[in-house]
Structures are given as C-alpha cells and as structure tokens.
Amino acid sequence: MNNVLAQLPEDTSMEHFSDIIKSENVRIERIVSYGQSSPEHGWYNQEEHEWVMVLSGYGIIEFESGEVMRLESGDFLNIQAGRKHRVVTTSADEATIWLAVFYRQKDY
C-alpha cells in the first residue's frame, strides 16, 4: 500500500514533485517543500485548474490581485485556470506536503 505521507525525500534543498496519477484530463501530484517558494521569474499561470490541499506543514499563496492565503494542514483551495499565483513560502522546520489535483473541465 502506498502512503502520501511516507517516504519523504531526504534532500531538503529543493522541492520534490511526484505524479500519483496522470491521465488526459487529470493529474494528481504530491509536492514536498522544505521552505521553498515559487521561482523568482514570475507567476504560475496554468492552463489547468488546480485543487490543492496541504497535508502537513503550511504554505502561503499569493495571487496577482494581492490576495494572500495561508494554508495549513487540512486546508484546501481551488485555483481556476489562468489565475496567476505563486507560493510565497512554505514551512522551513518541517516538510510541507501538498496534494495537488490538476484538471481540465470539459464543456458539455
């Protein structure tokens, strides 16, 4: 049996991204952060919607509009495709484990 909270990477100098499930319309990813933030080059501006939940630690997300949200263990949010955002910081004294679901919404 697999466990999203187990077998954490030992290298804390970088974020670690692992696909759990990947298909044409959805991708589920575990992200493990150790105090990292978004790259300096700018904002994430994704073509997919992103539902993200913090399982442990915390993360602070800022939107281009200036809105800032702190997510702690159990907190989640849905980020619509095209909404520019970035991670300001994550917990430096423990692993921040994110569960991210990227999906494309079909028009019926």
N, C-alpha and C positions, 0 to 999 in steps of 0.2 A: 504494500500500500504506500502511496506517495503522501507527503505532508508538506504543504506550502511553507510551514514554519520551521522545517528541519533542513539539515544540510546547507547551512548558510555559508557563503563564500568567506574564506579567511582573509582575502585581500581587501582591506578597508580603504585603499587609496582611490578606488573607483566605484561607480555604480555597476550593478550586475543585472542584466536583462535576460529572462528565460521564458521562452514560449511554453505554455502549458497545452494550449490547443490552438490550432491555426487552420482556418478554412477560408473560403472565398469571401464570406460576409462577416466573419467574426474572428477575433484573435484575443486569447486570454493570456496575459503575461504576468509573471512575478518580477517585481523590481525590488532590489535590495540596495538601500542607500546608507551611507555612513557619513552623514554631514555634508553630502554634496548638494549642489544647486544646479540650475539649468546652465548650459554653456553661455558664455558672455556674448556670443554673436547675435542673440536676439530671442524672439518669442517662438514658442511652438505654435504652428498654425496648421493643424491637421485636417485632412480630407475626411477622416473618420470621426464619428462621435466617440467619446471616451468616458466610460463609467469607471471611477477609481475609488478604491477603499484602502484605508490604512489599517493594517492588521496589528502592527506594533510600532512603537516609536511615534514620531509625528512628522508632518510636512507642512510647510507654509506655501500656498499657491497664490500668485498674484495674477490678476487679469489686466489686460491692456487698459481697461476702463478705470483702473486704480483700485478696484475691489480686491481685498486680501482675505484669504480664508485659511485658518489653521485647522488641519485635520489631525485628530488623534485616534488612537486605537478604536476601531468600530465606526468611525466617521466615513461617509462616502459622499460623492457628488457626481453629477453628470455634466460633462463639458461638451457642448454642441460643436459639431464640425465647424471649423473656421473661426472659432472664438480663441483669440490669441491669449496665451497664458505662459507662465513659467514657474518653476519651483524656486522659491527664494532661499529656502534652507530646509534641511532635514536634521533629525536628531543626531548629534555627534557622539553621545555617550552610550548609544545602543543602536542596533540595526533598525532602520525604518523599513518595514516590509509592506509593499504596496501590492494590491491585486488590481490590475487594470484590464478592462474589457473594452476593446476597440471594435466598433461595429458600424456597418453601413445600413442605413434604413432604406428599404425599398418603398417606392411609391406604387400603390395598388390601384 
